Amino acid sequence: MQNPGKGLYKRLLIRCSLAVIAVLFLVFIFPRAINVFLPFIIAFFVAALLNPLVNKVNQKLKIPRRIIALVLDLLVFLLIASLIGWLVYAVINEAISFATGIQTNWSDIVARIDSLSDSFDWLKEKLPPQAVEILEGFEESIAVFIQNTSKNLLRSVMSATTTLTTKTGSFLTGFIMAILAAYFIIADYNRMSAGIKKHIGQRASNYISILKSAVINALGRYLKSQLLLALTAFLFMFAALGIYGQPYALLIALFLGIVDLLPIIGTIAILVPWGIIEIIVGSFSKGIFLIVIGVSFFLIRKVIEPKIVGSQTGLHPLAALMSIYVGLRLSGVWGAVLGPVVLMLIISIAKSGIFNSTVMDLKILAARISRVLNKRSGEKTES
């Protein structure tokens, strides 16, 4: 029987070196590589998603694979281009309309603020002069904030539009590269996959299969948890807006449910500004209502998110909460989104048995260290 402790230090040294190289690669090289090879990465994912459909159509209809690949490739990227164009146009158009609307109706907005301030005259009479000065200063600060916000928004939109215009050439180049790469990969996907498996060997192929299944499993369960959170947002908003009597409550709630899927925005980023605008234009009760439901769902989401993510992903709520917090501290909003996914990947890979030999070597090393320490402790006791 082979001695498991033979070559222990050599194996551990190699594994530690590989771990250090992997960390350095992920920190310093991987982000730059993603940026450089992004069109080809997108093309690979598109090809991987379309390949099962291409295989079925090719087998049933006997249409040449390259024709199917060309048609599906153009349809998918046409859909992506249309969606990106519509989103960019809608965001820029709405932002410019909102900012110019504030500038155009500035006198009316000031009148609304003054009217709102006059409604609190009875309170000013009962407050000390220092408190009245603070309230008046707060009123002026709100007006300055609104005016500066509109100017900064216009400036930012113009700057972003200029940046997009200057980068249109590089974007189109990358987009065309992604289209061409996706076509070539889809057309020869099966042959390329068989060739890769043949050259990397069975063991490496098994590792890749394990990693692939772990990624799909982790992303699938996490997306399911996010869809449940979005459904909760939709039902909450539909009930609240319906009870209040808001017109088009179903459509607005559906929109807010979709917005809740976006990691950077969230429903509170829509409802609070909407509520502030309603207060400014004179709908005080509606503005307060919108702000209250926005803040309320924000708090509710922070409470239920770890539980839903934990129940769907198999993570303990505390582990899900910690992964969200650590991801937020390390990489901001996207870190909070990807934190549970990364933790699930680590757990899935660990359960797959890839690290079993490493764990066994560490146990042997720990046992050797323990024997050495016990031996020294016994020698000291005897002396």
C-alpha positions in Angstrom: 0.0 0.0 0.0 1.4 3.4 -1.0 2.3 5.7 1.9 0.0 8.8 1.7 2.6 10.9 3.5 5.3 10.3 0.9 6.0 13.5 -1.0 3.7 15.4 1.3 5.7 18.7 1.4 6.3 18.6 -2.3 2.6 18.3 -3.1 1.7 21.0 -0.6 4.3 23.3 -2.0 3.0 22.8 -5.5 -0.6 23.3 -4.5 0.3 26.5 -2.5 2.2 27.8 -5.4 -0.8 27.1 -7.7 -3.1 28.8 -5.3 -1.0 31.9 -5.1 -0.7 32.0 -8.9 -4.5 31.6 -9.2 -5.2 34.4 -6.8 -2.7 36.7 -8.6 -4.2 35.8 -11.9 -7.8 36.5 -10.7 -6.7 39.9 -9.1 -4.3 41.3 -11.7 -4.7 39.5 -15.1 -8.3 38.2 -15.2 -10.1 41.6 -15.2 -7.8 42.9 -18.0 -8.3 39.6 -19.9 -12.1 40.0 -19.6 -11.9 43.5 -20.9 -9.7 42.5 -23.9 -11.6 39.3 -24.8 -15.1 40.4 -23.9 -16.5 40.1 -27.5 -15.3 36.5 -27.7 -16.5 35.7 -24.2 -20.0 37.0 -25.1 -19.8 35.0 -28.3 -18.9 31.8 -26.4 -21.9 32.2 -24.0 -24.3 32.9 -26.9 -23.0 29.8 -28.7 -23.3 27.6 -25.7 -26.9 28.7 -25.2 -27.9 28.3 -28.8 -26.0 25.0 -29.5 -28.8 22.7 -28.2 -31.4 24.4 -30.4 -29.1 24.3 -33.4 -28.6 20.5 -32.8 -32.3 19.9 -32.6 -33.2 21.9 -35.7 -30.3 20.3 -37.6 -31.5 16.7 -36.7 -35.2 17.3 -37.3 -35.2 19.5 -40.4 -31.9 18.5 -41.9 -31.0 22.1 -42.5 -27.2 22.7 -42.8 -25.7 23.7 -39.5 -24.0 26.7 -40.9 -27.3 28.2 -42.2 -29.0 27.6 -38.8 -26.0 29.2 -37.0 -26.1 32.3 -39.3 -29.9 32.8 -38.9 -29.9 32.4 -35.1 -26.7 34.4 -34.6 -28.1 37.4 -36.5 -31.5 37.2 -34.8 -29.9 37.1 -31.3 -27.5 40.0 -31.9 -30.2 42.0 -33.7 -32.3 41.6 -30.6 -29.4 42.6 -28.3 -28.6 45.7 -30.5 -32.3 46.7 -30.5 -32.6 46.4 -26.7 -29.4 48.3 -26.0 -30.4 51.1 -28.5 -33.8 51.4 -27.0 -32.5 51.5 -23.4 -29.9 54.1 -24.2 -32.4 56.3 -26.1 -35.0 55.9 -23.4 -32.7 56.8 -20.5 -31.1 59.8 -22.3 -34.5 61.1 -23.5 -36.2 60.8 -20.1 -33.2 62.3 -18.3 -33.1 65.3 -20.7 -36.9 65.7 -20.5 -36.8 65.6 -16.7 -33.9 68.1 -16.4 -35.3 70.6 -18.9 -38.7 70.3 -17.4 -37.3 71.5 -14.1 -35.5 74.4 -15.8 -38.6 75.4 -17.8 -41.0 75.2 -14.9 -38.6 76.6 -12.3 -40.9 79.5 -11.4 -43.8 77.2 -10.8 -41.6 74.9 -8.7 -40.5 77.8 -6.5 -44.1 78.9 -6.1 -45.0 75.4 -5.0 -42.1 75.4 -2.5 -43.3 78.8 -1.2 -46.9 77.5 -1.0 -45.7 74.5 1.0 -43.7 76.7 3.3 -46.7 79.0 3.9 -48.8 76.0 5.0 -46.4 75.7 7.9 -46.7 79.3 9.1 -48.7 78.2 12.1 -45.7 76.1 13.2 -43.2 78.9 12.7 -45.2 81.1 15.0 -44.8 78.6 17.8 -41.1 77.8 17.2 -38.2 79.8 18.6 -36.4 82.2 16.1 -33.4 79.9 15.8 -35.6 77.0 14.7 -37.4 79.2 12.2 -34.1 80.2 10.7 -33.1 76.5 10.3 -36.4 75.8 8.6 -36.0 78.7 6.2 -32.5 77.7 5.5 -33.7 74.1 4.8 -36.3 75.5 2.3 -33.6 77.4 0.5 -31.4 74.3 0.5 -34.1 72.2 -1.1 -34.5 74.8 -3.9 -30.8 75.0 -4.5 -30.6 71.2 -4.5 -33.3 70.8 -7.1 -31.8 73.4 -9.4 -28.3 72.0 -9.0 -29.6 68.5 -9.6 -31.2 69.5 -12.9 -28.1 71.3 -14.1 -25.8 68.4 -13.0 -28.1 65.9 -14.6 -28.1 67.8 -17.9 -24.3 68.1 -17.7 -23.9 64.4 -17.0 -26.2 63.3 -19.8 -24.4 65.5 -22.3 -21.0 64.2 -21.1 -22.3 60.6 -21.2 -23.7 61.2 -24.7 -20.4 62.6 -25.9 -18.5 59.7 -24.4 -20.9 57.2 -26.1 -20.5 59.0 -29.4 -16.7 58.9 -29.2 -16.7 55.2 -28.2 -19.3 54.1 -30.8 -16.5 53.0 -33.2 -14.8 50.7 -30.7 -18.2 49.4 -29.5 -19.3 48.6 -33.1 -16.0 46.9 -33.7 -16.4 44.7 -30.6 -20.0 44.0 -31.5 -19.2 42.9 -35.0 -16.4 40.7 -33.7 -18.8 39.1 -31.2 -21.3 38.4 -34.1 -18.6 36.8 -36.3 -17.1 34.8 -33.4 -20.5 33.5 -32.3 -21.2 32.3 -35.8 -17.9 30.5 -36.1 -18.3 28.9 -32.7 -21.9 27.8 -33.2 -21.1 26.4 -36.7 -18.3 24.2 -35.3 -19.3 23.9 -31.7 -19.6 20.1 -31.5 -16.3 19.6 -33.3 -14.5 22.2 -31.2 -15.9 20.7 -28.0 -14.7 17.2 -29.0 -11.3 18.5 -29.9 -10.8 20.3 -26.6 -11.8 17.2 -24.6 -9.4 15.1 -26.6 -6.4 17.4 -26.1 -6.9 18.3 -22.4 -7.4 14.7 -21.2 -10.2 13.0 -19.3 -9.2 14.2 -15.9 -9.1 17.9 -16.9 -12.4 17.4 -18.8 -14.0 16.0 -15.6 -12.8 19.0 -13.7 -14.2 21.4 -16.3 -17.6 19.5 -16.2 -17.7 19.8 -12.4 -16.9 23.5 -12.6 -19.5 24.0 -15.4 -22.3 22.2 -13.4 -21.3 24.2 -10.3 -21.6 27.5 -12.1 -24.9 26.6 -13.8 -26.3 25.3 -10.5 -25.1 28.4 -8.5 -26.3 30.9 -11.0 -29.6 29.1 -11.6 -30.5 29.0 -7.9 -29.4 32.5 -7.3 -31.4 33.8 -10.3 -34.4 32.0 -8.9 -34.0 33.7 -5.5 -33.8 37.1 -7.3 -36.9 36.4 -9.3 -38.7 35.6 -6.0 -37.6 38.9 -4.6 -38.8 40.7 -7.7 -42.2 38.9 -7.4 -42.4 40.0 -3.8 -41.7 43.6 -4.9 -44.4 43.4 -7.6 -47.1 42.0 -5.2 -46.2 44.5 -2.5 -46.3 47.5 -4.9 -49.5 46.3 -6.6 -51.3 45.9 -3.3 -50.0 49.3 -1.9 -50.7 51.2 -5.1 -54.1 49.5 -5.6 -55.3 50.3 -2.1 -54.2 53.9 -2.6 -56.1 54.1 -5.9 -53.2 54.8 -8.1 -54.1 54.6 -11.8 -52.3 51.9 -13.8 -51.3 50.3 -10.5 -50.6 46.9 -12.3 -48.3 48.4 -14.9 -46.4 50.5 -12.4 -46.0 47.5 -10.0 -44.8 45.4 -12.9 -42.2 48.1 -13.8 -41.1 48.3 -10.2 -40.8 44.5 -10.0 -38.5 44.6 -13.0 -36.5 47.5 -11.6 -36.0 45.5 -8.4 -34.0 43.0 -10.4 -31.4 45.7 -11.2 -28.6 45.8 -8.6 -27.8 49.5 -9.0 -31.3 51.0 -9.0 -33.9 49.3 -6.8 -37.5 50.4 -6.2 -36.5 53.0 -3.6 -34.4 54.9 -6.2 -37.7 55.3 -8.2 -40.3 55.9 -5.5 -38.4 58.4 -3.3 -37.6 60.8 -6.2 -41.2 60.4 -7.5 -42.5 61.2 -4.0 -40.3 64.3 -3.7 -41.6 65.5 -7.1 -45.2 65.0 -6.0 -44.5 67.0 -2.8 -43.0 69.8 -4.9 -45.9 70.0 -7.2 -48.4 70.1 -4.3 -49.5 66.5 -3.9 -48.2 66.3 -0.3 -50.1 63.2 0.8 -49.2 61.2 -2.4 -45.6 62.2 -2.1 -45.4 61.0 1.5 -47.2 57.8 0.6 -44.7 57.0 -2.2 -41.7 57.7 0.1 -43.2 55.6 2.9 -43.8 52.5 0.6 -40.4 53.0 -1.0 -38.5 53.0 2.4 -40.8 50.3 3.8 -40.1 47.8 1.0 -36.4 48.7 1.2 -36.4 47.7 4.8 -38.6 44.6 4.2 -36.3 43.5 1.4 -33.2 43.8 3.6 -34.9 41.5 6.1 -36.3 38.8 3.7 -33.4 38.8 1.2 -31.0 36.7 3.3 -33.8 34.2 4.1 -35.0 33.9 0.5 -31.5 33.7 -0.9 -30.6 31.1 1.8 -33.7 28.9 1.1 -33.2 28.9 -2.6 -29.4 28.5 -2.7 -29.0 26.2 0.2 -27.0 28.7 2.2 -27.7 29.5 5.8 -29.3 32.9 6.1 -26.3 34.1 8.1 -23.9 32.8 5.5 -26.0 34.5 2.8 -26.0 37.8 4.8 -22.3 37.6 5.4 -21.6 36.9 1.6 -23.7 39.9 0.7 -22.0 42.2 3.2 -18.4 41.1 2.3 -19.2 41.4 -1.4 -20.5 44.9 -0.8 -17.4 45.9 1.1 -15.0 44.5 -1.5 -16.7 45.4 -4.8 -19.7 47.6 -4.1 -23.1 46.8 -5.4 -22.0 44.2 -7.9 -20.0 42.5 -5.1 -23.2 42.3 -3.0 -24.9 40.6 -6.0 -22.1 38.2 -6.8 -21.1 37.4 -3.2 -23.6 34.6 -2.6 -22.9 33.2 -6.1 -19.1 33.0 -5.3 -19.8 31.4 -2.0 -22.1 28.8 -3.6 -19.4 28.1 -6.2 -16.8 27.5 -3.5 -19.1 25.2 -1.6 -20.2 23.3 -4.8 -16.6 22.8 -5.9 -15.6 21.7 -2.4 -18.4 19.2 -2.3 -17.5 17.8 -5.8 -14.3 16.3 -4.3 -11.7 18.3 -6.2 -10.0 19.3 -3.0 -10.3 15.9 -1.2 -6.6 15.1 -1.8 -5.5 18.5 -0.6 -7.6 18.2 2.5 -6.1 14.8 3.2 -2.6 16.2 2.8 -3.5 19.0 5.2 -4.8 16.5 7.7 -1.6 14.5 7.5 0.5 17.7 8.0 -1.7 18.6 11.0 -1.2 15.1 12.4 2.6 15.4 12.0 2.7 18.8 13.6 0.6 17.5 16.5 2.9 14.6 17.0 6.0 16.9 17.0 4.3 19.2 19.6 3.2 16.3 21.8 6.7 14.8 21.6 8.4 18.1 22.7 5.8 18.6 25.4 6.6 15.1 26.7 10.4 15.8 26.7 9.9 19.0 28.7 7.8 17.1 31.2 10.4 14.4 31.7 13.2 17.0 32.1 
